[in-house]
Amino acid sequence: MQAVCTLRQKLPVLSPAQALEYVSALLDGDAPAHLAAVVAEQLVEPINPVLAVKTIRQGKLS
């Protein structure tokens, strides 16, 4: 029950029933996709697109 309360504190968008369903599913193995999507959207910070750029070839230094 503590995990459900903690999850609800961090994700108030989840109803108590959804939080309980999510935690119970995690304990049994795998969370439902629709709840995992909500949790990921709320908890995972977006990547800064500038920091995500990778150079494919090295430029010439003058």
PDB file of N, CA, C, O and CB in Angstrom:
ATOM      1  N   MET A   1       0.810  -1.189   0.000  1.00  0.00           N
ATOM      2  CA  MET A   1       0.000   0.000   0.000  1.00  0.00           C
ATOM      3  C   MET A   1       0.860   1.261   0.000  1.00  0.00           C
ATOM      4  O   MET A   1       0.458   2.286  -0.551  1.00  0.00           O
ATOM      5  CB  MET A   1      -0.925  -0.007   1.191  1.00  0.00           C
ATOM      6  N   GLN A   2       2.029   1.190   0.610  1.00  0.00           N
ATOM      7  CA  GLN A   2       2.938   2.334   0.628  1.00  0.00           C
ATOM      8  C   GLN A   2       3.349   2.735  -0.783  1.00  0.00           C
ATOM      9  O   GLN A   2       3.455   3.922  -1.090  1.00  0.00           O
ATOM     10  CB  GLN A   2       4.176   2.014   1.463  1.00  0.00           C
ATOM     11  N   ALA A   3       3.580   1.743  -1.641  1.00  0.00           N
ATOM     12  CA  ALA A   3       3.970   2.033  -3.019  1.00  0.00           C
ATOM     13  C   ALA A   3       2.857   2.767  -3.759  1.00  0.00           C
ATOM     14  O   ALA A   3       3.128   3.663  -4.559  1.00  0.00           O
ATOM     15  CB  ALA A   3       4.330   0.739  -3.756  1.00  0.00           C
ATOM     16  N   VAL A   4       1.621   2.394  -3.500  1.00  0.00           N
ATOM     17  CA  VAL A   4       0.475   3.054  -4.133  1.00  0.00           C
ATOM     18  C   VAL A   4       0.398   4.512  -3.683  1.00  0.00           C
ATOM     19  O   VAL A   4       0.180   5.404  -4.502  1.00  0.00           O
ATOM     20  CB  VAL A   4      -0.847   2.312  -3.792  1.00  0.00           C
ATOM     21  N   CYS A   5       0.574   4.752  -2.407  1.00  0.00           N
ATOM     22  CA  CYS A   5       0.545   6.123  -1.878  1.00  0.00           C
ATOM     23  C   CYS A   5       1.670   6.967  -2.465  1.00  0.00           C
ATOM     24  O   CYS A   5       1.456   8.118  -2.845  1.00  0.00           O
ATOM     25  CB  CYS A   5       0.649   6.109  -0.347  1.00  0.00           C
ATOM     26  N   THR A   6       2.862   6.395  -2.537  1.00  0.00           N
ATOM     27  CA  THR A   6       4.005   7.116  -3.100  1.00  0.00           C
ATOM     28  C   THR A   6       3.770   7.438  -4.573  1.00  0.00           C
ATOM     29  O   THR A   6       4.065   8.542  -5.030  1.00  0.00           O
ATOM     30  CB  THR A   6       5.295   6.292  -2.937  1.00  0.00           C
ATOM     31  N   LEU A   7       3.241   6.473  -5.304  1.00  0.00           N
ATOM     32  CA  LEU A   7       2.950   6.694  -6.723  1.00  0.00           C
ATOM     33  C   LEU A   7       1.912   7.791  -6.891  1.00  0.00           C
ATOM     34  O   LEU A   7       2.050   8.637  -7.775  1.00  0.00           O
ATOM     35  CB  LEU A   7       2.459   5.397  -7.384  1.00  0.00           C
ATOM     36  N   ARG A   8       0.885   7.794  -6.067  1.00  0.00           N
ATOM     37  CA  ARG A   8      -0.156   8.835  -6.160  1.00  0.00           C
ATOM     38  C   ARG A   8       0.402  10.213  -5.815  1.00  0.00           C
ATOM     39  O   ARG A   8      -0.053  11.216  -6.365  1.00  0.00           O
ATOM     40  CB  ARG A   8      -1.332   8.503  -5.226  1.00  0.00           C
ATOM     41  N   GLN A   9       1.380  10.276  -4.912  1.00  0.00           N
ATOM     42  CA  GLN A   9       1.994  11.570  -4.583  1.00  0.00           C
ATOM     43  C   GLN A   9       2.768  12.106  -5.775  1.00  0.00           C
ATOM     44  O   GLN A   9       2.737  13.304  -6.056  1.00  0.00           O
ATOM     45  CB  GLN A   9       2.925  11.440  -3.358  1.00  0.00           C
ATOM     46  N   LYS A  10       3.462  11.219  -6.475  1.00  0.00           N
ATOM     47  CA  LYS A  10       4.266  11.645  -7.619  1.00  0.00           C
ATOM     48  C   LYS A  10       3.429  11.832  -8.880  1.00  0.00           C
ATOM     49  O   LYS A  10       3.780  12.625  -9.754  1.00  0.00           O
ATOM     50  CB  LYS A  10       5.363  10.637  -7.883  1.00  0.00           C
ATOM     51  N   LEU A  11       2.321  11.098  -8.971  1.00  0.00           N
ATOM     52  CA  LEU A  11       1.456  11.147 -10.148  1.00  0.00           C
ATOM     53  C   LEU A  11      -0.002  11.348  -9.744  1.00  0.00           C
ATOM     54  O   LEU A  11      -0.782  10.395  -9.759  1.00  0.00           O
ATOM     55  CB  LEU A  11       1.604   9.861 -10.975  1.00  0.00           C
ATOM     56  N   PRO A  12      -0.376  12.564  -9.387  1.00  0.00           N
ATOM     57  CA  PRO A  12      -1.763  12.790  -8.984  1.00  0.00           C
ATOM     58  C   PRO A  12      -2.768  12.597 -10.118  1.00  0.00           C
ATOM     59  O   PRO A  12      -3.973  12.552  -9.872  1.00  0.00           O
ATOM     60  CB  PRO A  12      -1.905  14.174  -8.430  1.00  0.00           C
ATOM     61  N   VAL A  13      -2.284  12.483 -11.362  1.00  0.00           N
ATOM     62  CA  VAL A  13      -3.199  12.247 -12.490  1.00  0.00           C
ATOM     63  C   VAL A  13      -3.795  10.842 -12.446  1.00  0.00           C
ATOM     64  O   VAL A  13      -4.840  10.592 -13.046  1.00  0.00           O
ATOM     65  CB  VAL A  13      -2.467  12.457 -13.821  1.00  0.00           C
ATOM     66  N   LEU A  14      -3.135   9.927 -11.739  1.00  0.00           N
ATOM     67  CA  LEU A  14      -3.664   8.568 -11.610  1.00  0.00           C
ATOM     68  C   LEU A  14      -4.722   8.526 -10.511  1.00  0.00           C
ATOM     69  O   LEU A  14      -4.552   9.113  -9.443  1.00  0.00           O
ATOM     70  CB  LEU A  14      -2.525   7.560 -11.306  1.00  0.00           C
ATOM     71  N   SER A  15      -5.799   7.832 -10.788  1.00  0.00           N
ATOM     72  CA  SER A  15      -6.800   7.615  -9.744  1.00  0.00           C
ATOM     73  C   SER A  15      -6.244   6.580  -8.762  1.00  0.00           C
ATOM     74  O   SER A  15      -5.309   5.851  -9.093  1.00  0.00           O
ATOM     75  CB  SER A  15      -8.175   7.139 -10.357  1.00  0.00           C
ATOM     76  N   PRO A  16      -6.810   6.516  -7.567  1.00  0.00           N
ATOM     77  CA  PRO A  16      -6.352   5.480  -6.633  1.00  0.00           C
ATOM     78  C   PRO A  16      -6.466   4.072  -7.218  1.00  0.00           C
ATOM     79  O   PRO A  16      -5.597   3.232  -6.984  1.00  0.00           O
ATOM     80  CB  PRO A  16      -7.149   5.559  -5.340  1.00  0.00           C
ATOM     81  N   ALA A  17      -7.531   3.811  -7.978  1.00  0.00           N
ATOM     82  CA  ALA A  17      -7.705   2.491  -8.591  1.00  0.00           C
ATOM     83  C   ALA A  17      -6.622   2.220  -9.636  1.00  0.00           C
ATOM     84  O   ALA A  17      -6.114   1.103  -9.727  1.00  0.00           O
ATOM     85  CB  ALA A  17      -9.095   2.380  -9.234  1.00  0.00           C
ATOM     86  N   GLN A  18      -6.268   3.239 -10.424  1.00  0.00           N
ATOM     87  CA  GLN A  18      -5.216   3.068 -11.430  1.00  0.00           C
ATOM     88  C   GLN A  18      -3.862   2.838 -10.763  1.00  0.00           C
ATOM     89  O   GLN A  18      -3.088   1.990 -11.206  1.00  0.00           O
ATOM     90  CB  GLN A  18      -5.149   4.298 -12.355  1.00  0.00           C
ATOM     91  N   ALA A  19      -3.578   3.581  -9.713  1.00  0.00           N
ATOM     92  CA  ALA A  19      -2.310   3.406  -8.996  1.00  0.00           C
ATOM     93  C   ALA A  19      -2.214   2.004  -8.416  1.00  0.00           C
ATOM     94  O   ALA A  19      -1.163   1.368  -8.490  1.00  0.00           O
ATOM     95  CB  ALA A  19      -2.169   4.453  -7.876  1.00  0.00           C
ATOM     96  N   LEU A  20      -3.305   1.521  -7.841  1.00  0.00           N
ATOM     97  CA  LEU A  20      -3.328   0.165  -7.289  1.00  0.00           C
ATOM     98  C   LEU A  20      -3.158  -0.871  -8.390  1.00  0.00           C
ATOM     99  O   LEU A  20      -2.433  -1.850  -8.215  1.00  0.00           O
ATOM    100  CB  LEU A  20      -4.636  -0.085  -6.527  1.00  0.00           C
ATOM    101  N   GLU A  21      -3.823  -0.662  -9.522  1.00  0.00           N
ATOM    102  CA  GLU A  21      -3.685  -1.588 -10.658  1.00  0.00           C
ATOM    103  C   GLU A  21      -2.249  -1.627 -11.162  1.00  0.00           C
ATOM    104  O   GLU A  21      -1.717  -2.698 -11.452  1.00  0.00           O
ATOM    105  CB  GLU A  21      -4.629  -1.182 -11.803  1.00  0.00           C
ATOM    106  N   TYR A  22      -1.624  -0.459 -11.265  1.00  0.00           N
ATOM    107  CA  TYR A  22      -0.250  -0.358 -11.763  1.00  0.00           C
ATOM    108  C   TYR A  22       0.729  -1.071 -10.820  1.00  0.00           C
ATOM    109  O   TYR A  22       1.554  -1.870 -11.263  1.00  0.00           O
ATOM    110  CB  TYR A  22       0.154   1.124 -11.926  1.00  0.00           C
ATOM    111  N   VAL A  23       0.631  -0.780  -9.533  1.00  0.00           N
ATOM    112  CA  VAL A  23       1.543  -1.389  -8.558  1.00  0.00           C
ATOM    113  C   VAL A  23       1.322  -2.899  -8.486  1.00  0.00           C
ATOM    114  O   VAL A  23       2.287  -3.661  -8.441  1.00  0.00           O
ATOM    115  CB  VAL A  23       1.350  -0.754  -7.163  1.00  0.00           C
ATOM    116  N   SER A  24       0.080  -3.334  -8.474  1.00  0.00           N
ATOM    117  CA  SER A  24      -0.216  -4.771  -8.435  1.00  0.00           C
ATOM    118  C   SER A  24       0.335  -5.476  -9.667  1.00  0.00           C
ATOM    119  O   SER A  24       0.885  -6.572  -9.568  1.00  0.00           O
ATOM    120  CB  SER A  24      -1.729  -5.007  -8.331  1.00  0.00           C
ATOM    121  N   ALA A  25       0.186  -4.844 -10.830  1.00  0.00           N
ATOM    122  CA  ALA A  25       0.697  -5.440 -12.063  1.00  0.00           C
ATOM    123  C   ALA A  25       2.217  -5.524 -12.046  1.00  0.00           C
ATOM    124  O   ALA A  25       2.792  -6.505 -12.518  1.00  0.00           O
ATOM    125  CB  ALA A  25       0.232  -4.637 -13.276  1.00  0.00           C
ATOM    126  N   LEU A  26       2.871  -4.496 -11.504  1.00  0.00           N
ATOM    127  CA  LEU A  26       4.337  -4.535 -11.417  1.00  0.00           C
ATOM    128  C   LEU A  26       4.795  -5.668 -10.512  1.00  0.00           C
ATOM    129  O   LEU A  26       5.790  -6.334 -10.797  1.00  0.00           O
ATOM    130  CB  LEU A  26       4.884  -3.196 -10.899  1.00  0.00           C
ATOM    131  N   LEU A  27       4.073  -5.885  -9.427  1.00  0.00           N
ATOM    132  CA  LEU A  27       4.428  -6.980  -8.514  1.00  0.00           C
ATOM    133  C   LEU A  27       4.224  -8.343  -9.168  1.00  0.00           C
ATOM    134  O   LEU A  27       4.936  -9.299  -8.861  1.00  0.00           O
ATOM    135  CB  LEU A  27       3.599  -6.891  -7.230  1.00  0.00           C
ATOM    136  N   ASP A  28       3.253  -8.426 -10.064  1.00  0.00           N
ATOM    137  CA  ASP A  28       2.971  -9.688 -10.752  1.00  0.00           C
ATOM    138  C   ASP A  28       3.839  -9.882 -11.992  1.00  0.00           C
ATOM    139  O   ASP A  28       3.915 -10.991 -12.522  1.00  0.00           O
ATOM    140  CB  ASP A  28       1.508  -9.747 -11.143  1.00  0.00           C
ATOM    141  N   GLY A  29       4.484  -8.835 -12.454  1.00  0.00           N
ATOM    142  CA  GLY A  29       5.362  -9.000 -13.607  1.00  0.00           C
ATOM    143  C   GLY A  29       5.425  -7.822 -14.540  1.00  0.00           C
ATOM    144  O   GLY A  29       6.499  -7.254 -14.738  1.00  0.00           O
ATOM    145  N   ASP A  30       4.296  -7.431 -15.128  1.00  0.00           N
ATOM    146  CA  ASP A  30       4.339  -6.398 -16.156  1.00  0.00           C
ATOM    147  C   ASP A  30       3.147  -5.463 -16.019  1.00  0.00           C
ATOM    148  O   ASP A  30       2.019  -5.904 -15.801  1.00  0.00           O
ATOM    149  CB  ASP A  30       4.365  -7.028 -17.554  1.00  0.00           C
ATOM    150  N   ALA A  31       3.410  -4.164 -16.149  1.00  0.00           N
ATOM    151  CA  ALA A  31       2.346  -3.170 -16.020  1.00  0.00           C
ATOM    152  C   ALA A  31       1.557  -3.069 -17.323  1.00  0.00           C
ATOM    153  O   ALA A  31       2.110  -3.280 -18.402  1.00  0.00           O
ATOM    154  CB  ALA A  31       2.930  -1.793 -15.636  1.00  0.00           C
ATOM    155  N   PRO A  32       0.270  -2.746 -17.225  1.00  0.00           N
ATOM    156  CA  PRO A  32      -0.538  -2.545 -18.429  1.00  0.00           C
ATOM    157  C   PRO A  32       0.019  -1.383 -19.262  1.00  0.00           C
ATOM    158  O   PRO A  32       0.481  -0.378 -18.722  1.00  0.00           O
ATOM    159  CB  PRO A  32      -2.016  -2.276 -18.050  1.00  0.00           C
ATOM    160  N   ALA A  33      -0.035  -1.543 -20.561  1.00  0.00           N
ATOM    161  CA  ALA A  33       0.572  -0.556 -21.473  1.00  0.00           C
ATOM    162  C   ALA A  33      -0.016   0.835 -21.285  1.00  0.00           C
ATOM    163  O   ALA A  33       0.720   1.821 -21.311  1.00  0.00           O
ATOM    164  CB  ALA A  33       0.387  -0.994 -22.923  1.00  0.00           C
ATOM    165  N   HIS A  34      -1.325   0.933 -21.097  1.00  0.00           N
ATOM    166  CA  HIS A  34      -1.942   2.258 -20.983  1.00  0.00           C
ATOM    167  C   HIS A  34      -1.484   2.987 -19.717  1.00  0.00           C
ATOM    168  O   HIS A  34      -1.335   4.209 -19.730  1.00  0.00           O
ATOM    169  CB  HIS A  34      -3.468   2.130 -20.987  1.00  0.00           C
ATOM    170  N   LEU A  35      -1.265   2.262 -18.644  1.00  0.00           N
ATOM    171  CA  LEU A  35      -0.779   2.897 -17.420  1.00  0.00           C
ATOM    172  C   LEU A  35       0.719   3.173 -17.493  1.00  0.00           C
ATOM    173  O   LEU A  35       1.187   4.194 -16.989  1.00  0.00           O
ATOM    174  CB  LEU A  35      -1.090   2.020 -16.210  1.00  0.00           C
ATOM    175  N   ALA A  36       1.466   2.278 -18.111  1.00  0.00           N
ATOM    176  CA  ALA A  36       2.906   2.504 -18.284  1.00  0.00           C
ATOM    177  C   ALA A  36       3.149   3.751 -19.123  1.00  0.00           C
ATOM    178  O   ALA A  36       4.097   4.494 -18.867  1.00  0.00           O
ATOM    179  CB  ALA A  36       3.577   1.279 -18.943  1.00  0.00           C
ATOM    180  N   ALA A  37       2.302   3.987 -20.125  1.00  0.00           N
ATOM    181  CA  ALA A  37       2.444   5.178 -20.968  1.00  0.00           C
ATOM    182  C   ALA A  37       2.209   6.449 -20.156  1.00  0.00           C
ATOM    183  O   ALA A  37       2.934   7.431 -20.318  1.00  0.00           O
ATOM    184  CB  ALA A  37       1.464   5.119 -22.155  1.00  0.00           C
ATOM    185  N   VAL A  38       1.208   6.437 -19.291  1.00  0.00           N
ATOM    186  CA  VAL A  38       0.919   7.608 -18.445  1.00  0.00           C
ATOM    187  C   VAL A  38       2.070   7.861 -17.491  1.00  0.00           C
ATOM    188  O   VAL A  38       2.510   9.000 -17.332  1.00  0.00           O
ATOM    189  CB  VAL A  38      -0.394   7.408 -17.651  1.00  0.00           C
ATOM    190  N   VAL A  39       2.559   6.814 -16.858  1.00  0.00           N
ATOM    191  CA  VAL A  39       3.655   6.946 -15.900  1.00  0.00           C
ATOM    192  C   VAL A  39       4.918   7.459 -16.595  1.00  0.00           C
ATOM    193  O   VAL A  39       5.590   8.358 -16.089  1.00  0.00           O
ATOM    194  CB  VAL A  39       3.935   5.595 -15.209  1.00  0.00           C
ATOM    195  N   ALA A  40       5.233   6.888 -17.750  1.00  0.00           N
ATOM    196  CA  ALA A  40       6.432   7.323 -18.478  1.00  0.00           C
ATOM    197  C   ALA A  40       6.313   8.777 -18.906  1.00  0.00           C
ATOM    198  O   ALA A  40       7.281   9.533 -18.815  1.00  0.00           O
ATOM    199  CB  ALA A  40       6.670   6.435 -19.705  1.00  0.00           C
ATOM    200  N   GLU A  41       5.138   9.172 -19.372  1.00  0.00           N
ATOM    201  CA  GLU A  41       4.936  10.558 -19.813  1.00  0.00           C
ATOM    202  C   GLU A  41       5.111  11.541 -18.668  1.00  0.00           C
ATOM    203  O   GLU A  41       5.646  12.634 -18.856  1.00  0.00           O
ATOM    204  CB  GLU A  41       3.550  10.723 -20.427  1.00  0.00           C
ATOM    205  N   GLN A  42       4.662  11.156 -17.486  1.00  0.00           N
ATOM    206  CA  GLN A  42       4.714  12.053 -16.332  1.00  0.00           C
ATOM    207  C   GLN A  42       6.062  12.057 -15.617  1.00  0.00           C
ATOM    208  O   GLN A  42       6.469  13.089 -15.084  1.00  0.00           O
ATOM    209  CB  GLN A  42       3.643  11.675 -15.358  1.00  0.00           C
ATOM    210  N   LEU A  43       6.762  10.924 -15.596  1.00  0.00           N
ATOM    211  CA  LEU A  43       7.986  10.813 -14.801  1.00  0.00           C
ATOM    212  C   LEU A  43       9.279  11.001 -15.583  1.00  0.00           C
ATOM    213  O   LEU A  43      10.280  11.445 -15.020  1.00  0.00           O
ATOM    214  CB  LEU A  43       8.020   9.491 -14.143  1.00  0.00           C
ATOM    215  N   VAL A  44       9.274  10.672 -16.867  1.00  0.00           N
ATOM    216  CA  VAL A  44      10.496  10.755 -17.662  1.00  0.00           C
ATOM    217  C   VAL A  44      10.609  12.149 -18.257  1.00  0.00           C
ATOM    218  O   VAL A  44       9.721  12.607 -18.975  1.00  0.00           O
ATOM    219  CB  VAL A  44      10.513   9.677 -18.780  1.00  0.00           C
ATOM    220  N   GLU A  45      11.708  12.811 -17.948  1.00  0.00           N
ATOM    221  CA  GLU A  45      11.920  14.153 -18.485  1.00  0.00           C
ATOM    222  C   GLU A  45      12.319  14.067 -19.950  1.00  0.00           C
ATOM    223  O   GLU A  45      13.083  13.183 -20.336  1.00  0.00           O
ATOM    224  CB  GLU A  45      12.996  14.906 -17.675  1.00  0.00           C
ATOM    225  N   PRO A  46      11.801  14.986 -20.772  1.00  0.00           N
ATOM    226  CA  PRO A  46      12.153  14.961 -22.190  1.00  0.00           C
ATOM    227  C   PRO A  46      13.641  15.241 -22.400  1.00  0.00           C
ATOM    228  O   PRO A  46      14.267  15.972 -21.633  1.00  0.00           O
ATOM    229  CB  PRO A  46      11.314  15.980 -22.961  1.00  0.00           C
ATOM    230  N   ILE A  47      14.177  14.656 -23.435  1.00  0.00           N
ATOM    231  CA  ILE A  47      15.590  14.844 -23.768  1.00  0.00           C
ATOM    232  C   ILE A  47      15.761  16.196 -24.455  1.00  0.00           C
ATOM    233  O   ILE A  47      14.964  16.575 -25.313  1.00  0.00           O
ATOM    234  CB  ILE A  47      16.112  13.688 -24.681  1.00  0.00           C
ATOM    235  N   ASN A  48      16.790  16.902 -24.074  1.00  0.00           N
ATOM    236  CA  ASN A  48      17.120  18.154 -24.734  1.00  0.00           C
ATOM    237  C   ASN A  48      17.602  17.812 -26.144  1.00  0.00           C
ATOM    238  O   ASN A  48      18.609  17.116 -26.282  1.00  0.00           O
ATOM    239  CB  ASN A  48      18.207  18.964 -23.930  1.00  0.00           C
ATOM    240  N   PRO A  49      16.922  18.275 -27.193  1.00  0.00           N
ATOM    241  CA  PRO A  49      17.301  17.903 -28.556  1.00  0.00           C
ATOM    242  C   PRO A  49      18.724  18.334 -28.928  1.00  0.00           C
ATOM    243  O   PRO A  49      19.370  17.692 -29.756  1.00  0.00           O
ATOM    244  CB  PRO A  49      16.325  18.506 -29.533  1.00  0.00           C
ATOM    245  N   VAL A  50      19.201  19.393 -28.332  1.00  0.00           N
ATOM    246  CA  VAL A  50      20.563  19.849 -28.635  1.00  0.00           C
ATOM    247  C   VAL A  50      21.581  18.842 -28.117  1.00  0.00           C
ATOM    248  O   VAL A  50      22.576  18.566 -28.786  1.00  0.00           O
ATOM    249  CB  VAL A  50      20.827  21.243 -28.018  1.00  0.00           C
ATOM    250  N   LEU A  51      21.341  18.297 -26.944  1.00  0.00           N
ATOM    251  CA  LEU A  51      22.269  17.334 -26.361  1.00  0.00           C
ATOM    252  C   LEU A  51      22.176  15.967 -27.046  1.00  0.00           C
ATOM    253  O   LEU A  51      23.088  15.149 -26.922  1.00  0.00           O
ATOM    254  CB  LEU A  51      21.999  17.186 -24.869  1.00  0.00           C
ATOM    255  N   ALA A  52      21.088  15.718 -27.763  1.00  0.00           N
ATOM    256  CA  ALA A  52      20.889  14.426 -28.414  1.00  0.00           C
ATOM    257  C   ALA A  52      21.546  14.353 -29.796  1.00  0.00           C
ATOM    258  O   ALA A  52      21.578  13.284 -30.404  1.00  0.00           O
ATOM    259  CB  ALA A  52      19.408  14.140 -28.540  1.00  0.00           C
ATOM    260  N   VAL A  53      22.064  15.466 -30.292  1.00  0.00           N
ATOM    261  CA  VAL A  53      22.669  15.492 -31.632  1.00  0.00           C
ATOM    262  C   VAL A  53      23.989  14.742 -31.617  1.00  0.00           C
ATOM    263  O   VAL A  53      24.808  14.926 -30.717  1.00  0.00           O
ATOM    264  CB  VAL A  53      22.884  16.950 -32.117  1.00  0.00           C
ATOM    265  N   LYS A  54      24.191  13.893 -32.621  1.00  0.00           N
ATOM    266  CA  LYS A  54      25.446  13.169 -32.761  1.00  0.00           C
ATOM    267  C   LYS A  54      26.085  13.562 -34.093  1.00  0.00           C
ATOM    268  O   LYS A  54      25.414  13.657 -35.121  1.00  0.00           O
ATOM    269  CB  LYS A  54      25.219  11.622 -32.678  1.00  0.00           C
ATOM    270  N   THR A  55      27.375  13.784 -34.046  1.00  0.00           N
ATOM    271  CA  THR A  55      28.097  14.128 -35.271  1.00  0.00           C
ATOM    272  C   THR A  55      28.380  12.849 -36.033  1.00  0.00           C
ATOM    273  O   THR A  55      28.871  11.874 -35.464  1.00  0.00           O
ATOM    274  CB  THR A  55      29.419  14.896 -34.960  1.00  0.00           C
ATOM    275  N   ILE A  56      28.063  12.853 -37.347  1.00  0.00           N
ATOM    276  CA  ILE A  56      28.305  11.637 -38.118  1.00  0.00           C
ATOM    277  C   ILE A  56      29.687  11.625 -38.759  1.00  0.00           C
ATOM    278  O   ILE A  56      30.246  10.551 -38.982  1.00  0.00           O
ATOM    279  CB  ILE A  56      27.247  11.482 -39.187  1.00  0.00           C
ATOM    280  N   ARG A  57      30.226  12.741 -39.048  1.00  0.00           N
ATOM    281  CA  ARG A  57      31.595  12.744 -39.546  1.00  0.00           C
ATOM    282  C   ARG A  57      32.324  13.943 -38.968  1.00  0.00           C
ATOM    283  O   ARG A  57      31.735  14.990 -38.703  1.00  0.00           O
ATOM    284  CB  ARG A  57      31.629  12.769 -41.095  1.00  0.00           C
ATOM    285  N   GLN A  58      33.570  13.766 -38.790  1.00  0.00           N
ATOM    286  CA  GLN A  58      34.386  14.794 -38.162  1.00  0.00           C
ATOM    287  C   GLN A  58      34.675  15.898 -39.179  1.00  0.00           C
ATOM    288  O   GLN A  58      35.005  15.618 -40.331  1.00  0.00           O
ATOM    289  CB  GLN A  58      35.708  14.191 -37.608  1.00  0.00           C
ATOM    290  N   GLY A  59      34.551  17.136 -38.750  1.00  0.00           N
ATOM    291  CA  GLY A  59      34.833  18.276 -39.609  1.00  0.00           C
ATOM    292  C   GLY A  59      36.336  18.541 -39.677  1.00  0.00           C
ATOM    293  O   GLY A  59      37.109  18.029 -38.867  1.00  0.00           O
ATOM    294  N   LYS A  60      36.729  19.345 -40.653  1.00  0.00           N
ATOM    295  CA  LYS A  60      38.152  19.689 -40.801  1.00  0.00           C
ATOM    296  C   LYS A  60      38.477  20.892 -39.929  1.00  0.00           C
ATOM    297  O   LYS A  60      37.739  21.876 -39.890  1.00  0.00           O
ATOM    298  CB  LYS A  60      38.505  19.985 -42.289  1.00  0.00           C
ATOM    299  N   LEU A  61      39.589  20.786 -39.241  1.00  0.00           N
ATOM    300  CA  LEU A  61      40.059  21.902 -38.445  1.00  0.00           C
ATOM    301  C   LEU A  61      41.075  22.693 -39.260  1.00  0.00           C
ATOM    302  O   LEU A  61      41.982  22.124 -39.868  1.00  0.00           O
ATOM    303  CB  LEU A  61      40.673  21.415 -37.108  1.00  0.00           C
ATOM    304  N   SER A  62      40.911  23.992 -39.262  1.00  0.00           N
ATOM    305  CA  SER A  62      41.829  24.837 -40.059  1.00  0.00           C
ATOM    306  C   SER A  62      43.001  25.285 -39.225  1.00  0.00           C
ATOM    307  O   SER A  62      43.873  25.999 -39.720  1.00  0.00           O
ATOM    308  CB  SER A  62      41.098  26.064 -40.627  1.00  0.00           C
TER     309      SER A  62
END
